[in-house]
Amino acid sequence: MTRFGIVGSGWRVRFFLRAAAASQGKLEAAGIAARTPKHAERWATEYGVPVYGSISEMVKAQAPEFVVTSVSWPANAGIVRQLAEMGAPVLSETPPAVTVEEMHQMWSLAEQGARIQVAEQYWLQPHHAARLAFAHSGLIGRVSQAQVSAAHGYHGISLMRRYLGVGGELPAISARRFTSPIVEGPGRQGPPSHEKVIEAGQTFTFFDFGDRLGVIDFTGEQYFSWIRGQRLLVRGERGEIVDDRAVYLQDYRTPIYVAFTRHSAGVDGNLEGNYLKGIQAGGRWWYVNPMRPAELSDDEIAVADLLLRMADYVNGGEVAYSLAEACQDRYLDILAAQALERGKPVTAEVQPWTEELTKRPAVVA
């Protein structure tokens, strides 16, 4: 069992607590540190986790093997620094820092030995993990284009980079924005109380890596909307992935068509439980749920998977989601916003973490 602490009291805290509770003894939430402890009492009551008024108090009392920060953007960098100075490994909130200068400062901590990973979980959501594995299996050849409409900003960029297989390569970035009406859908607080038409912004961002092209297309309503779904296109010289379908060439005159199929327990009278088993395509498992048989949503599975990988990392294993990757995602996100505001392309430049991205390939799935 790996014990971890949490700093924060917002709605994302519950994802980490629920993941630990469903881990079948692999993970334990040791404590929560909150600036205003009463804001975290709901979590303490629901999950039986002690709450502390300061980070140092929690670390001293519980000695967690790592600490998750789940706080606001402006607060995160300072809290990560505090934990690093205490010698505690950190699974940082996304983004790890707001500005490029803050990211430089955080990277300096890592160069000095601080163990900082980042809680970027979208690539571990089952449907993405399966398609990433398929994309880099060699069946569709070398990936040259990825169009991602699944997440905003640095989240979408992290997916796009992984589908393309790029690390520290420096793209030219351009962006455009389009606004259109949509009936307002549900949000974090649940379904809408009445019908209301709102204006939804849609941003198209192009990342030209020379030999590879990434496109992020995202509408603000997509996360919760019932009528704006996710879309994906990944292309290589031997085939492509389009949403939950793929085609590839067995030889130059024999196309093979496959579909990604979710396999779940508890369907059509099955009595095994109610959980995702995994995802198949073409008679092969491309994703197996590491949290089976826990009843978790796809995003909760991804968060739990990331926590398990962080537990492995602090015990000498592979990286979970490196600070270098997270800094690059946020850096490109900042440049994308500049390209949109200026109405003309901008080009990425070498950063302190570029060399790390070049020498350590990203984990695909």
Secondary structure, DSSP 4 states (H G I P E B T S, - for coil): -EEEEEE--STTHHHHHHHHHTSTTSEEEEEEE-SSGGGGHHHHHHH---EESSHHHHHHHH--SEEEE---HHHHHHHHHHHHHTT--EEEPSSS-SSHHHHHHHHHHHHTT--EEE---GGGSHHHHHHHHHHTSSTT-SEEEEEEESS-HHHHHHHHHHHHT-SS---EEEEEEEEEEEE---BTTBS-SS--EEEEEEEEEEEE-SS-EEEEEEETTTTT-SSS--EEEEEETTEEEETTEEEEEEETTEEEEEE-EEEETTSTT--S-S-EEEEEETTEEEEE-TTTTS---HHHHHHHHHHHHHHHHHTT---SSBHHHHHHHHHHHHHHHHHHHHTS-EE----TTHHHHHHSPPP--
